[in-house]
Amino acid sequence: MARWTCHNRRMPVASMRKRWAGDTWRSLAALVHDESGLPADQIGADLAPATRLAHTSPTNIGGYLWSVAAAYGLGLIDEREGIERCRRALHTLDRLERHEPTGMFFNWYAFDTGALITSWPGTGARVIPFLSSVDNAWLAVGLRVISSAFPKVADEAHPLLAAQDFGAFYDPDARPGSTAGEISGGFWLTRPRRPHRAGTYCAGSEVIFPPRHHYDLLYSETRIASYVGVVAGQLPRAHFDILDAGTRTYRGRTVVATCGGAMFEALMPDLFVPEGHWAPDTFGRNHSDTVACHREFGLEDKRYGYWGFSSCAHPGGGYSEFGVRPIAWLPRGYPSTKGGEGIVTPHAAALALPYAAQPAEENLSRIESELGCYGPGGFVDSVGVVSRRTADGYLAVDQACVLAALANLDADGCLQRWFVTPDVEASLRPLVAGRPWPIASRVDEA
């Protein structure tokens, strides 16, 4: 690997990161509706209000809330603005239609009115409302973060948190003969056309319709639902210890695999739960080696010249899964290409900052200056490494990941500090540190 130097020699690295953070916050603020206080799922590259998509989700809302805290931690907004933004969003959240027995929010709402979406904007296709375990977990993360960052809004955020019952997603019979069950991806209240099961483990005898799959992998972004549910005392700790942790070996490194090889699967929960600090020899080593695999895959194996592969909006429109196939648990993993060229997404490189700061900064700088994957709202969602064609705009959740990573780096780990209250640490630190791991030791880099 070449020794890192700032690509823009006239701009110190800290100033470059500060500019990235300010521009990223600009896109997140532009996503938000003035009255509802909720973010749209996506906005065009020019940040024109008319380019905002009509829908939002619990993940988008949670990401916006932690982004408000991140902007405050970075000094981009003052406390008063942060409180005002949070209160506007919380007021709308409080009146959104939800599943009352569990306090859970549905997957899609109109971002301007907060109305539950039952037909897809633009096409009119029927939408059967779904309650997602992971989406609701990311919302819970945002609520916890702002409760610590802005104590004046805690009384408004806590009732929404307290109403959520993550036990509603727990299937104790998912692993017959095992000591614990697994978390479901969620459930429908109305029988869907797609494959499903019928269950009654939610809210007593109420019949629900979960998808057939469960979340059975450890090294996946879905572990955030485990963390939130364990902290709330709604999920048994034992379920975390039996999550599958299959390994893959790539270029001399043996890593616990993610589902498809995407960076967000590996590192998004670490934005809030300091896994690398609490478990340096297990989670920490795996995080570092996963980042190294992404770098070597992009720079040496595929020779794209850039790296960072994760699910994102892609050039030409649409959303796809991207990853590093050799470190995926799925037999084929996620591709790294679309339309015959490699697709890199800046949020993947940003997530790598805690584990490879200088290479990630250099990579981001070159993605900006050489590929032109940048606009008034910071890094555009993705770019083709040959055509240099970018995605059409900014996605709320990906921008929230970028800002969170920058805030943790430049504001003393503020999002981890705000999420990890004493009760959270008492609950999660032993869970993370004590998690059985299939890799005894790390294969050192040559």
C-alpha positions, 0 to 999 in steps of 0.5 A: 500500500502506498503511504498516505498523503492528503490528496489536496496538499493545500488542505489539512486533513482535519479541514478536509473532514470538517468540510465533508461534515458540513456539506454532509449535514447540508444534505441531511438538512435539505432532506427534511420537511419543514412542517413534519420534521421528517427526512425523505428517503432521498434527495437529488444531487442539486438538493432541490426540494422538489427532488425529494422522494415522498417516503421515509422509514424508521431507519431514515428517521433514526438516522436523521435524529442521530445526525442532528446530535452529530451536527451538534457535536461537531459544532455545525449547529447549536443546542437550540437548533438541535432541540428544535429539530428533534422536537419537531420530528418527535412531535410527528413521530408521536402521532404516526400510526403504529402497531399499538400492542408493540409500539413498533412503527411501520416501514413506510410513511409519507415524509411530509404528512406522516401518513402510513403508506399503503400504495407506493408513491408514483406507481400506486402499487399496493403496499402491505404495511410491514413492521421491521425489527432492524428498522425499529432498532435504528429508530431506537438508536436515534432516540437514545442518542438524542436523549443523551445529547439533548436532555431537554428532549428526553421526556419526549423521546423516552415514551416512544422508546418505552413503548417498543417491545422487541420481544415481539420479534423473538421466535423462541422456537426458531432453533429446535433443541437450542438454548435460545431462539432467533429474531425475525425480520419483522411481521405483517398484520395482513397475510402477504402474497410473499413467503411467510409463516403464521405466528402467535408469539407477538402480543399474546394470541394475536396472529401475525405473519413473519417472513420465513427467514430469521436473523441468524448471522452474528456479523450483520447490521441486524445485530443492532436489533439484538443490542437494543432488545437486550438493553431493554430486557426484552430479548434473552442474552443467550440468543446473541451467543448462538448467532452463526459466525462462519468464516471466510479466508481471503488473501491470507486473512480469515474473517467472520463473514458478513451476509453479502460482503457489504461494509455496512453489514460489518461496521454500522452497529460499531458507530454506536456500540464500541465493539472494537474497544470492548472486544479488541481481539475479536470484534476489533480484529475482525473490523480491521481485517474486514476493512483491509479486505475491502481495500485489497479487493478494490486496489489489488484484486480488482484494480479499481483504484478505489474501494468501499463496497456496500448497498447503495443507490447506483448510477443510472437509478435504482438501489442494489447490494454491493460487497466483497464476495470473497468475505461473504457468507452467502455462496455468491455474495454481493457483486462489486459491479454494475453495468460492467464497472466497479461501483464504490460508495463513499459511506463504506469508506467513511465507516472504515475511518475508525480502523484505517483512518489514513487510507480511508481519508485518502480514498475519500479524497480521491473519490471526490477529486478524481471521480467527481462523486461530490456535490453541494451535499457532500459525497453523492451516494456512489460512482462508477470507477470507469465511467465516473458516472454518479448516482442521482443524489443522496440517501438519508441513511448513507449520509447519516452513516458518513456524518456519524463516522466523521462525528465519532472521529472529530468529536471524541466519539460523541455518538458512542458516548451518547448511546452508551449510557451506564445502563447500556454499558452494563448490559452490552459490554459483557455481551460483546466482550464475552461473545464466543469467536471462531477465530483464535488469532489474527493472521498478521499482514505481510 
